[in-house]
Amino acid sequence: MRSVRLRSSGLACALGGDLPGCLPGLRAGSVAPHPLLLEGFEEETLGMPYYRIPDGAELFDPGRFDALLAKVGAEALAGSGLTKQEIQALPIFVGSSAFSVTQSEFQYRERLRRDPGAACALPLVGFQHIASSLQASLGIQGESYAFNTACTASANALIAALRMIQMGRFSHALVIGFELANATTLAGFSGLQLIAPQLKPFDLNRGGHCPGGGRGRGPAFSHGRAPGPAPALRRLQHRHP
């Protein structure tokens, strides 16, 4: 069975807007959350800490979706060493529990304002928008696969890409894991009383879930030895023994 290794990457999260920008915060070992208020509920405003991507855009602006997706995807491919033809043929593996919920909420609010009787709470219910947006921005024409298995979605996307490379189905793959702010998820966790006041992952005294946004890209799998070092999420490369 072919061995697999990660090489190039793209990243945007609360630590920074790209991989180099994330490293100082990672070394410091801490990042401050932003206080977030969710309005529009009948009798209360929900407050919680939120670890947001520092992109300067409005948190629930649907335009953030495509802008961040293209930026991080381009960062990942820039260090992959793939040719233009290889990039065009890349299959995409997407893992997310958010998918198009942000866009659905925006369209729903707009329709409620203009024509309440025709408003649909989730007008976008498919998983294809992420892959289609990334394909359009990066010139990719390969197959796409989507995984929505809650907290394990990105892991399952990575595992599936890995297995398909090992089985010889593909030589390269672009793996995408992302989560972007939406009121549905935030209000749901708050309603279940699962929001923790402080981030303490794997801590004995952790108090619940700390929501945040992030996107990571790991392209691709290929034959041969990887040139140069490889940080964080990387390009996956299989080599024959």
Secondary structure as UniProt FT lines:
FT   STRAND          3..5
FT   STRAND          10..13
FT   TURN            14..15
FT   HELIX           19..28
FT   STRAND          34..38
FT   STRAND          46..51
FT   TURN            59..60
FT   HELIX           63..78
FT   TURN            79..80
FT   HELIX           84..88
FT   STRAND          92..95
FT   TURN            99..100
FT   HELIX           101..114
FT   HELIX           116..118
FT   HELIX           128..138
FT   STRAND          144..147
FT   HELIX           150..152
FT   HELIX           153..166
FT   TURN            167..168
FT   STRAND          174..179
FT   HELIX           183..191
FT   TURN            192..193
FT   TURN            201..202
FT   TURN            204..205
FT   STRAND          214..219
FT   STRAND          237..239
//
